[in-house]
Amino acid sequence: MRAEKLLRKQVESEIKRRRYVVYTLLLLSILYVTATLVIGERGLMRYFELSHKEKTLKTEVAKLQSDNTKLKGVIDSYENNNFYIEKHARENFGLAGKDEYIYIYEDE
């Protein structure tokens, strides 16, 4: 009878130890999977970073498309209207048309 109790305690101790090992491995596996999902190369942090970058790039593309449309309008104006060519020449290069004078004022 004493041997039975001793054997039963050993079996119970072995079962507890195995449960401890299984639970520890299970917990470590869950922690690893969670860390991989959050921090890993394809994790949530990377997803949020790429999502923010996508929004930033879309905003930049929209701005560049708007600028491109404006510049196409300016180019069209220069190609089809001599007024804009003359205006640009006067303002940026200091040129004058026939019978026009350019006055230059010196700062004091």
C-alpha positions, 0 to 999 in steps of 0.5 A, a space after each residue: 500500500 505504501 508502494 502504491 502511494 509512492 508510485 501514485 505520487 511519482 505518476 502525479 508528479 510526472 503528469 504535472 511536470 509534463 503539463 508544465 512543459 506542454 503549457 510552457 511550450 504552448 505559451 512560448 509558441 503563442 508569444 512567438 506567433 503574436 510577436 511575428 504577427 505584430 513585429 515581423 516582416 509581414 506584421 501589423 507594424 509593417 502593414 501600418 507603415 506601408 499603409 501610411 506610405 501609400 497614403 502619402 504617395 497618393 497625396 503626392 501623386 495627386 499634387 504632381 498631377 495637378 501641377 502637371 495640368 497647370 504646366 500643360 496649360 502654361 505650355 499651351 498658352 505659350 504655344 498658342 498666344 504671343 501675348 504670353 511670350 512677350 510678357 515672359 520676355 519683358 518680365 524675365 529678360 528685360 526686353 522691350 517691344 518697338 517704340 518702348 523704353 525701359 526705365 531702370 531705377 537705382 536704389 539709394 
